[in-house]
Amino acid sequence: MAIIDVEELARTLPAGKTVAGIDPGTTTIGLAVSDRNLSFAHPRPVIMRKKFALDAAALLSALARDEVYALAIGLPVNMDGSEGPRAQASRAFARNLSKLTEMPLLFWDERLSTVAAERTLIEMDFSRKRRETKIDSAAAAFILQGVLDRLRALRRPA
């Protein structure tokens, strides 16, 4: 499937389907899935990175379990709006994943999502060690929540 934007997702998303968000890192893939009302992002266990074929199989299996319709991929844009090597890696991941699924994919600017996730986990009094195991899925939840909030805004009557 081609890469779409959030406006196209708002037009094509069937009722009752879920959307997922991922934070593709170098060692893990953070994952979060929405509820069927598209209100809340729920973190899921991270996927430990091995090699792309195994990573994609694990991700697609997790997405199938939650009956995910579309996948939002965090795009780590620099603060000045430019894209560096991490953004290029996310784009390459999406390009390769799109060859394995018909699921619509979209990119979401993830600037400061990890910082926000870290602050939330600190406020929840997670230890440093426990935060390390939760941070990528919490970042994926922040990415996905941004998408869900935008979908809600797009669906409001003008």
C-alpha atoms as one frame of an Amber mdcrd trajectory, in Angstrom:
protein
   0.000   0.000   0.000   1.154   3.517  -0.612   2.087   5.962   2.084  -0.916
   8.181   2.870  -1.425  11.316   4.947  -3.673  11.697   7.980  -6.336  13.513
   5.946  -6.654  10.521   3.616  -6.782   8.191   6.614  -9.668  10.243   8.034
 -11.560   9.818   4.753 -10.929   6.072   4.349 -10.814   4.642   7.885 -13.738
   2.224   8.374 -15.763   2.496  11.584 -14.692   0.138  14.359 -11.132  -0.353
  13.117  -8.014   0.405  15.126  -4.896   2.347  14.244  -1.394   1.613  15.541
   1.644   3.776  16.053   5.258   2.715  16.116   8.503   4.287  17.190  11.096
   2.397  15.128  14.372   2.602  17.030  17.684   0.923  16.394  17.273  -1.731
  19.118  13.501  -1.858  19.632  10.233  -0.984  17.933   7.837   0.755  20.302
   4.212  -0.130  19.603   0.857   1.316  20.638  -2.668   0.519  19.422  -5.843
   2.587  19.603  -9.173   1.518  20.979 -11.982   1.009  18.446 -13.397   4.466
  19.177 -10.044   6.011  18.190  -9.868   7.862  21.495  -6.861   6.460  23.325
  -3.450   5.028  22.474  -2.556   1.926  24.469   1.124   0.915  24.684   2.017
  -2.656  23.777   5.225  -4.576  24.536   8.225  -3.490  22.487   9.533  -5.629
  19.667  13.234  -6.348  20.000  15.024  -5.613  16.721  16.908  -8.473  15.089
  16.812  -8.174  11.316  14.164  -6.604   9.137  12.385  -9.808   8.059  11.976
 -10.964  11.669  11.061  -7.471  12.883   8.405  -7.086  10.176   6.942 -10.538
  10.873   6.672  -9.813  14.604   5.163  -6.380  13.953   2.632  -7.599  11.382
   1.613 -10.445  13.686   1.025  -8.014  16.568  -0.957  -5.697  14.286  -3.111
  -8.583  13.039  -3.959  -9.586  16.631  -5.355  -6.094  17.230  -7.090  -5.936
  13.835  -5.186  -2.773  12.944  -6.327  -0.972   9.804  -3.503   1.590   9.455
  -0.045   2.191  10.894   1.420   5.561  11.889   5.216   5.525  11.825   7.093
   8.044  13.911   9.314  10.251  11.765  12.184  11.726  13.801  12.408  15.167
  12.213  15.089  17.546  13.496  13.948  20.594  15.455  14.608  22.803  12.396
  12.315  20.598  10.260  15.115  18.897   8.339  15.465  15.131   8.112  18.617
  13.362   9.173  19.784   9.735   9.157  17.155   8.562  11.685  14.320   9.964
   9.545  15.829   8.285   6.493  15.946   4.996   8.415  12.248   5.362   9.335
  11.367   6.057   5.703  13.361   2.984   4.599  11.599   0.857   7.235   8.192
   2.038   5.934   9.190   1.480   2.311  10.265  -2.099   3.059   7.216  -2.785
   5.250   4.850  -1.489   2.555   6.026  -4.338   0.311   4.732  -6.858   2.872
   1.281  -5.482   3.661  -1.742  -3.796   2.129  -2.167  -1.777   5.337  -2.086
   1.999   4.800   1.016   3.588   6.321   1.517   7.197   7.310   4.300   9.220
   8.865   3.861  11.347  11.963   6.316  13.964  13.165   7.603  12.558  16.432
   9.635  15.536  17.619   9.905  15.405  21.406   7.726  12.277  21.756  10.479
  10.445  23.643  11.022  13.462  25.911   7.280  13.628  26.663   7.147   9.873
  27.267  10.130  10.060  29.629   8.520  12.869  31.633   5.279  10.934  31.942
   7.068   7.805  33.139   9.029   9.871  35.687   5.782  11.437  36.926   4.417
   7.899  37.306   7.455   7.195  39.532   8.939   4.505  37.279  12.528   3.622
  38.163  15.228   4.389  35.598  15.561   0.672  34.828  11.800   0.221  34.373
  11.610   3.366  32.199  14.166   1.825  29.829  11.807  -1.080  29.124   8.742
   1.151  28.637  10.054   4.293  26.920   9.740   3.166  23.287   6.151   1.973
  23.647   5.293   5.124  25.600   6.795   7.180  22.743   4.739   5.141  20.254
   1.651   5.961  22.341   2.474   9.689  22.134   2.903   9.384  18.357  -0.385
   7.522  18.007  -2.250   9.888  20.329  -1.194  12.776  18.088  -2.676  10.947
  15.100  -5.887  10.142  16.997  -6.269  13.765  18.108  -5.817  14.950  14.513
  -8.348  12.390  13.229 -10.848  13.626  15.812 -10.276  17.246  14.706 -10.713
  16.310  11.042 -13.987  14.520  11.723 -15.563  17.452  13.580 -18.144  19.361
  11.581 -16.816  22.693  10.327
